[in-house]
Amino acid sequence: MNSQLELLRETIKRAAAEAKVILIKGGNTKAFYGNTVARDEDNAVELEMATLTGVINYEPTELVITAWAGTPLQIIKDQLDAAGQMFAFDPPSFGAGASLGGMVAAGLSGPLRHGAGPLKDFVLGAHLLDAEGKLLKFGGEVMKNVAGYDVSRLLTGSLGMFGPLTQISVKVAPKPLEVATLQFELDEQAALDKCLSWRAQPLPISATATTQEGLFLRLAGAPSAVQSAMTKLGGTRVADQTASVFWDGLREHTHDFFKSNAQSQSTQGLWRFAVAPHTPALGLGPTLTEWGGGQRWIKSDQPAAKLREIAASAGGHATLFRAGSGQSNPADGVFQPLASGVSTIVRRLKQEFDPQGLFNPSRLVWGV
């Protein structure tokens, strides 16, 4: 891959010399995510990452895979699946072209994040090209390899603001021996109360979701643990194939909750609320709840400032994930504005990695 890396480096150097904006492009399945800014095509360069493809190192017994950033995500998932392993954080693809680099740059996790933790906890190492075309290396391929600040986690969810990822090492996990999904006929608040009561119990819960059809609970682990939990919790078991389609639909936003919004050209935006799990039902509009109440997808056309204020009072933040039909993005961006202290740190980091502000300007933080 040295020749492809060299081409990317030369493109960056040339763009820097001409003071052109650099737009990092992977599989383009998450192009809708983040802030969109009108660009002068004559003053912008697309940095195509698809040429950096292939698995560099994968030894199943080590539970780590290292690959080039442009590697299609499905190829990696298939290789893991063949070895009985998976990405525990359940990343969405949103299309066939999704890449490993896009997965990490977007930082999004799926329903199984409830039991496994967020994507950033699984990134062990990453390589990055800076604004001078230099290759910077952070972390490695083992868990305990970082002295000081873990920059690999910093790059997760950064949407390319610090530069293009070229190589990534990710911790993977064995697939559970047993999986079962239960359904409970509960409304949103009753489901939230139930999930809260389960948090203090040693149950093999890997995912939860509340829709108009009720509360869905995914159990995963040793067969004895799953069977014991099913006996204790009750509910109605969902057929495995139906359950698989359901959880995949939540991860990829093909579930009716997400599809109906797009197909009907709704003027309501799709908001992603991250709040404390014990937060009561917010009553802001049609809602789909995940992660035991920690993540709430809400359709609303209320002002961004009001929604963000409500999210902050619940110990979290709100993101306009997809704007409604005819709806413009908030003037200060789709993400909740950073607190002054955090903003200062982010701006300093941007100055360190990309002093000219070349890479994906304003995509993550408005004005940066």
Secondary structure as UniProt FT lines:
FT   HELIX           2..17
FT   TURN            18..19
FT   STRAND          21..25
FT   TURN            29..32
FT   HELIX           41..43
FT   STRAND          44..48
FT   TURN            50..51
FT   STRAND          55..59
FT   HELIX           60..62
FT   STRAND          64..68
FT   TURN            69..70
FT   HELIX           73..82
FT   TURN            83..84
FT   STRAND          85..86
FT   TURN            88..89
FT   TURN            96..97
FT   HELIX           100..106
FT   TURN            111..112
FT   HELIX           113..116
FT   HELIX           119..122
FT   STRAND          123..129
FT   TURN            131..132
FT   STRAND          135..139
FT   HELIX           151..155
FT   TURN            156..157
FT   TURN            159..162
FT   STRAND          165..171
FT   STRAND          173..174
FT   STRAND          178..184
FT   HELIX           188..198
FT   TURN            199..200
FT   STRAND          205..211
FT   TURN            212..213
FT   STRAND          214..221
FT   HELIX           223..233
FT   STRAND          236..238
FT   HELIX           240..252
FT   HELIX           256..263
FT   TURN            264..265
FT   STRAND          269..274
FT   TURN            277..278
FT   STRAND          287..290
FT   HELIX           291..293
FT   STRAND          295..300
FT   HELIX           304..313
FT   TURN            314..315
FT   STRAND          317..322
FT   TURN            325..326
FT   TURN            331..332
FT   HELIX           340..353
FT   TURN            355..356
FT   TURN            361..362
FT   TURN            366..367
//
